[in-house]
Amino acid sequence: MEKGRVRATVVQASTVFFDTPATLDKAERLIAGSAAYGSQLVVFPEAFVGGYPRGFPFESPNEDNQELPKYHASAIENLRCPIRLVCDFVLVIFMYTGPEVDRLAKISCRYKVHLVMGVVEKDGFYLFSTILFFDPVGRYLGKHRKLMRSASEYVVWCSGEKSSLPLYRTAIGKVGGLLYLDNRFPSLRTELYAKGIQMYCAPTADAREEWRASMIHIAIEGRCFVLSANQFCRRKDYSLPLKCIDGDSNSDLLDTIVCSGGSVIVSPSGTILAGPNYQGESLISADLDLEEITRAKLEFGEVGLGMGPDSVGWSANKPNLVLYQTAVKTEAFVDLS
């Protein structure tokens, strides 16, 4: 791949529900396929490792409910942020990661890809929807925990913290992203724009046309490439009773589509470069010309030319408030009619 161009892939595939080792095996096969095509950046859907809680009967606390313990067991071990200690004027950084994260780091190194992975992360009892970032030499760069939850997510996931809104300077450019509904909050997007994001990763669980419209809007607004990855799931991908799973309520067929994907890659001008795909599991790839970002920002840049990063937090000037202690009688207006 020539300088200034990046080949990227968004993965559209289903979790192996309640089986994290099998999910990681599947992830490796998908990453291997992407790398064989020459992809340098691979983006997975939200909660690919651990599974998105679509249709799970978590609302019932009765003793027969075995789904929540299984779901909790499928989440990856808590990832602690870097701890920096200064000992004798030497900065020492400790990074605590779990075995699943270590394996993902090894996979990214083996296939020499920048990896963006959606996972369900556990910290004791509490669960979070999280994005993990890895580089091609096998380093775990960091994470972002989802802030804004929706529907059944409120039952099982906690809200993250805004302090975990990272952007990474990598060999292929500036990579960052937000999860699902976090992308609908302008203040979060604008922070990434201000940091100069080039490859905006948006793992999601939304297959609707409105979501694709949001991705096009973000690409145009931020003058960046947007890579949105969603799962494609059928009822047969779940081990739950069919009555527990969303989908076509008039059919109990195992091939009934539960989540129809719609993964897409969008250019800074709003052009769809690859996808959307609503037919099945797939690897959706495109070549990203980073010079297109520069050309797009010449026309408009929310924090680009004419509006530096310091302008992001601007607010409208408010007129000074004038208070009158007493009313003053004035002459009557002259009738000019």
C-alpha positions as CSV (number, residue, x, y, z in Angstrom):
1,M,0.0,0.0,0.0
2,E,1.4,3.4,-1.0
3,K,2.1,6.1,1.5
4,G,-0.9,8.1,2.6
5,R,-3.3,5.2,1.8
6,V,-4.7,2.7,4.3
7,R,-6.6,-0.5,3.5
8,A,-9.3,-0.9,6.2
9,T,-11.8,-3.7,6.9
10,V,-15.0,-3.6,9.0
11,V,-16.0,-7.1,10.2
12,Q,-19.7,-8.0,10.1
13,A,-20.2,-11.2,11.9
14,S,-22.0,-12.8,14.9
15,T,-20.6,-13.5,18.3
16,V,-20.4,-17.2,19.4
17,F,-22.8,-16.5,22.3
18,F,-21.7,-17.7,25.8
19,D,-18.4,-19.1,24.5
20,T,-15.6,-16.5,24.7
21,P,-12.8,-18.9,23.6
22,A,-14.8,-19.8,20.5
23,T,-15.5,-16.1,19.8
24,L,-11.8,-15.3,20.0
25,D,-11.0,-18.2,17.6
26,K,-13.6,-16.8,15.2
27,A,-12.1,-13.3,15.6
28,E,-8.7,-14.7,14.7
29,R,-10.0,-16.3,11.5
30,L,-11.7,-13.1,10.5
31,I,-8.5,-11.0,11.2
32,A,-6.5,-13.5,9.2
33,G,-8.8,-13.2,6.3
34,S,-8.6,-9.4,6.5
35,A,-4.8,-9.4,6.7
36,A,-4.6,-11.8,3.7
37,Y,-6.5,-9.1,1.7
38,G,-3.9,-6.5,2.8
39,S,-5.9,-4.7,5.5
40,Q,-3.9,-2.6,7.9
41,L,-6.9,-1.6,10.1
42,V,-9.6,-4.1,11.2
43,V,-12.7,-2.9,13.1
44,F,-15.1,-5.3,14.9
45,P,-18.7,-4.7,16.0
46,E,-19.8,-3.6,19.5
47,A,-19.7,-6.4,22.0
48,F,-18.3,-8.9,19.6
49,V,-16.5,-10.6,22.4
50,G,-19.2,-11.2,25.1
51,G,-22.2,-10.6,22.8
52,Y,-24.8,-7.9,22.5
53,P,-27.7,-8.5,24.9
54,R,-30.4,-8.4,22.3
55,G,-33.6,-10.1,23.5
56,F,-32.1,-11.7,26.6
57,P,-34.6,-12.1,29.5
58,F,-32.4,-10.4,32.0
59,E,-35.4,-8.5,33.5
60,S,-36.5,-11.5,35.5
61,P,-34.5,-12.1,38.7
62,N,-36.0,-15.6,39.4
63,E,-33.8,-18.5,40.2
64,D,-34.5,-20.1,36.8
65,N,-32.8,-17.3,35.0
66,Q,-29.5,-18.7,34.0
67,E,-28.7,-16.3,31.1
68,L,-27.2,-13.5,33.2
69,P,-24.6,-15.7,34.9
70,K,-23.6,-17.1,31.5
71,Y,-23.5,-13.6,30.0
72,H,-21.4,-12.3,32.9
73,A,-19.0,-15.3,32.5
74,S,-18.6,-14.5,28.8
75,A,-17.3,-11.0,29.5
76,I,-13.5,-10.4,29.6
77,E,-11.6,-9.7,32.7
78,N,-11.3,-6.1,33.9
79,L,-8.7,-4.1,32.2
80,R,-7.0,-1.6,34.5
81,C,-5.7,1.7,33.1
82,P,-1.9,2.3,33.1
83,I,-0.5,3.1,36.5
84,R,2.5,5.5,36.5
85,L,5.0,5.5,39.3
86,V,8.0,7.6,39.6
87,C,10.9,5.8,41.4
88,D,14.2,7.5,41.7
89,F,13.3,9.9,38.9
90,V,12.4,7.0,36.6
91,L,8.9,6.8,35.2
92,V,7.6,3.2,35.4
93,I,4.3,2.3,33.7
94,F,2.3,-0.8,34.7
95,M,-0.5,-2.2,32.5
96,Y,-2.8,-4.8,33.9
97,T,-4.7,-6.8,31.3
98,G,-6.6,-10.1,31.3
99,P,-5.9,-13.3,29.3
100,E,-8.4,-12.4,26.5
101,V,-6.7,-9.0,26.0
102,D,-3.3,-10.7,25.9
103,R,-4.5,-13.1,23.2
104,L,-6.0,-10.2,21.1
105,A,-2.7,-8.4,21.3
106,K,-0.9,-11.5,20.1
107,I,-3.4,-11.9,17.2
108,S,-2.9,-8.2,16.1
109,C,0.9,-8.8,16.2
110,R,0.7,-12.1,14.3
111,Y,-1.3,-10.6,11.4
112,K,0.3,-7.1,11.7
113,V,-2.9,-5.2,11.9
114,H,-4.2,-2.3,13.9
115,L,-7.2,-3.8,15.7
116,V,-10.3,-2.1,17.1
117,M,-12.4,-4.7,19.0
118,G,-15.8,-4.3,20.7
119,V,-16.0,-6.3,24.0
120,V,-18.1,-6.7,27.1
121,E,-15.8,-5.9,30.0
122,K,-16.3,-6.9,33.6
123,D,-15.1,-5.2,36.7
124,G,-16.2,-7.4,39.5
125,F,-20.0,-7.8,39.1
126,Y,-20.3,-4.7,36.8
127,L,-20.3,-4.9,33.0
128,F,-19.3,-2.3,30.4
129,S,-19.5,-2.1,26.7
130,T,-15.9,-1.2,25.7
131,I,-13.7,-0.7,22.6
132,L,-10.1,-2.0,22.8
133,F,-7.3,-0.6,20.6
134,F,-4.2,-2.6,19.6
135,D,-1.3,-1.9,17.3
136,P,0.5,-4.2,14.8
137,V,3.4,-5.0,17.1
138,G,1.0,-6.4,19.7
139,R,0.7,-3.5,22.1
140,Y,-2.6,-2.9,23.9
141,L,-3.1,0.9,23.4
142,G,-6.1,1.5,25.6
143,K,-9.9,1.5,25.7
144,H,-13.1,3.5,25.7
145,R,-16.1,2.5,27.8
146,K,-19.5,3.3,26.4
147,L,-21.2,6.3,28.0
148,M,-24.7,6.3,26.6
149,R,-26.9,3.2,27.1
150,S,-30.2,2.2,25.5
151,A,-33.1,-0.2,26.1
152,S,-31.9,-3.5,27.5
153,E,-28.4,-2.1,27.9
154,Y,-29.6,-0.3,31.1
155,V,-30.3,-3.7,32.7
156,V,-26.8,-5.2,32.2
157,W,-24.3,-2.5,31.4
158,C,-22.9,0.4,33.4
159,S,-22.0,3.7,32.0
160,G,-18.4,4.5,31.4
161,E,-16.5,7.7,32.0
162,K,-15.7,10.6,29.6
163,S,-12.1,10.5,30.7
164,S,-11.7,7.4,28.5
165,L,-12.1,9.2,25.2
166,P,-8.8,8.4,23.6
167,L,-7.2,9.1,20.2
168,Y,-4.2,7.2,19.1
169,R,-1.4,8.4,16.8
170,T,-0.4,5.3,14.9
171,A,1.8,4.4,11.9
172,I,-1.3,4.7,9.6
173,G,-2.8,7.8,11.1
174,K,-4.9,9.0,14.0
175,V,-7.4,6.3,15.1
176,G,-10.2,6.6,17.7
177,G,-13.9,6.1,18.0
178,L,-17.1,5.9,19.9
179,L,-19.7,3.1,20.6
180,Y,-23.2,3.1,19.2
181,L,-25.3,6.0,20.8
182,D,-22.2,7.8,22.0
183,N,-21.9,8.8,18.3
184,R,-25.2,10.8,18.6
185,F,-23.7,13.3,21.1
186,P,-22.1,16.3,19.4
187,S,-19.8,17.1,22.3
188,L,-18.2,13.7,22.2
189,R,-17.7,13.8,18.5
190,T,-16.3,17.3,18.5
191,E,-13.7,16.3,21.0
192,L,-12.4,13.7,18.6
193,Y,-12.6,16.2,15.7
194,A,-10.5,18.6,17.7
195,K,-7.9,16.0,18.3
196,G,-7.5,15.5,14.6
197,I,-9.1,12.1,14.1
198,Q,-8.6,10.6,10.7
199,M,-10.1,7.1,11.0
200,Y,-13.3,7.3,13.1
201,C,-14.3,3.8,14.3
202,A,-18.0,3.4,15.2
203,P,-18.8,-0.2,16.4
204,T,-22.6,-0.4,16.7
205,A,-25.6,-2.6,17.2
206,D,-27.9,-0.6,14.9
207,A,-28.7,-1.8,11.4
208,R,-31.3,0.8,10.6
209,E,-31.1,3.2,7.7
210,E,-31.1,6.1,10.1
211,W,-27.8,4.8,11.5
212,R,-26.2,4.9,8.0
213,A,-27.4,8.5,7.7
214,S,-25.7,9.3,11.0
215,M,-22.4,7.8,9.7
216,I,-22.5,9.9,6.6
217,H,-23.3,13.0,8.6
218,I,-20.3,12.3,11.0
219,A,-17.9,11.8,8.1
220,I,-19.0,15.1,6.5
221,E,-19.0,16.9,9.8
222,G,-15.7,15.7,11.1
223,R,-14.0,15.4,7.7
224,C,-12.8,12.0,8.5
225,F,-13.2,8.4,7.4
226,V,-15.9,6.6,9.3
227,L,-15.8,2.8,9.8
228,S,-19.0,1.4,11.3
229,A,-19.1,-2.3,12.1
230,N,-22.2,-4.2,13.2
231,Q,-23.0,-7.8,13.9
232,F,-25.1,-10.0,11.6
233,C,-27.0,-12.6,13.7
234,R,-29.6,-15.2,13.0
235,R,-31.7,-17.0,15.7
236,K,-29.5,-20.1,15.2
237,D,-26.5,-18.1,16.5
238,Y,-28.2,-18.1,20.0
239,S,-28.5,-20.9,22.5
240,L,-31.5,-19.2,24.2
241,P,-35.1,-20.3,23.7
242,L,-36.5,-18.7,20.5
243,K,-39.2,-16.8,22.5
244,C,-36.3,-14.9,24.2
245,I,-34.8,-13.6,21.0
246,D,-35.9,-10.5,19.0
247,G,-36.6,-10.9,15.3
248,D,-39.6,-11.7,13.2
249,S,-42.3,-12.4,15.7
250,N,-44.3,-14.4,13.2
251,S,-41.6,-16.9,12.6
252,D,-39.6,-19.3,14.8
253,L,-37.3,-20.3,11.9
254,L,-33.7,-20.6,12.9
255,D,-32.6,-18.6,9.9
256,T,-34.7,-15.6,11.0
257,I,-32.4,-12.6,11.0
258,V,-32.0,-11.0,14.4
259,C,-29.5,-8.3,13.5
260,S,-29.1,-7.5,9.8
261,G,-25.7,-5.8,9.8
262,G,-25.5,-2.8,7.6
263,S,-21.8,-2.2,8.2
264,V,-20.4,0.6,6.1
265,I,-17.2,2.7,5.4
266,V,-17.7,6.4,4.5
267,S,-15.3,8.9,3.1
268,P,-14.8,12.5,4.4
269,S,-17.0,13.8,1.6
270,G,-19.9,11.5,2.6
271,T,-19.4,9.0,-0.1
272,I,-20.0,5.4,0.8
273,L,-16.8,3.5,-0.1
274,A,-18.0,0.0,1.0
275,G,-21.2,-1.5,2.2
276,P,-23.8,-1.5,3.5
277,N,-24.3,-5.3,3.6
278,Y,-27.6,-6.7,4.8
279,Q,-27.2,-10.2,3.4
280,G,-24.9,-12.0,5.9
281,E,-21.6,-12.2,7.6
282,S,-18.9,-10.5,5.6
283,L,-15.6,-8.6,5.5
284,I,-16.2,-5.1,4.1
285,S,-13.1,-3.3,2.9
286,A,-12.0,-0.1,1.3
287,D,-8.8,1.8,0.5
288,L,-8.6,5.1,2.4
289,D,-6.8,8.0,0.7
290,L,-5.8,10.2,3.7
291,E,-5.2,13.2,1.4
292,E,-8.9,13.3,0.9
293,I,-9.2,14.6,4.4
294,T,-7.1,17.6,3.5
295,R,-9.1,18.3,0.4
296,A,-12.4,17.9,2.3
297,K,-11.2,20.3,5.1
298,L,-10.5,23.0,2.5
299,E,-14.3,23.2,1.9
300,F,-15.3,22.8,5.5
301,G,-13.8,21.8,8.8
302,E,-15.6,22.0,12.1
303,V,-12.3,22.5,13.8
304,G,-10.1,22.8,10.7
305,L,-9.1,25.7,8.5
306,G,-10.5,29.0,9.9
307,M,-11.5,27.3,13.2
308,G,-8.5,26.1,15.3
309,P,-8.8,23.5,18.1
310,D,-9.1,26.3,20.6
311,S,-12.4,27.3,19.0
312,V,-14.2,24.1,19.9
313,G,-15.6,25.3,23.2
314,W,-16.9,28.6,21.9
315,S,-20.2,30.0,23.0
316,A,-22.3,32.8,21.7
317,N,-21.5,36.3,23.0
318,K,-24.3,37.4,25.3
319,P,-25.3,41.1,25.3
320,N,-24.7,43.0,28.6
321,L,-27.9,43.1,30.6
322,V,-29.1,46.6,31.3
323,L,-31.3,47.2,34.4
324,Y,-33.4,50.3,34.9
325,Q,-34.2,51.1,38.5
326,T,-37.1,53.4,37.7
327,A,-39.3,54.1,34.7
328,V,-38.8,57.6,33.1
329,K,-41.8,59.3,31.5
330,T,-41.3,60.3,27.9
331,E,-43.1,62.5,25.5
332,A,-45.9,60.9,23.5
333,F,-45.1,59.8,20.0
334,V,-46.2,62.2,17.3
335,D,-48.9,60.8,15.1
336,L,-47.4,60.9,11.6
337,S,-50.5,59.5,9.8
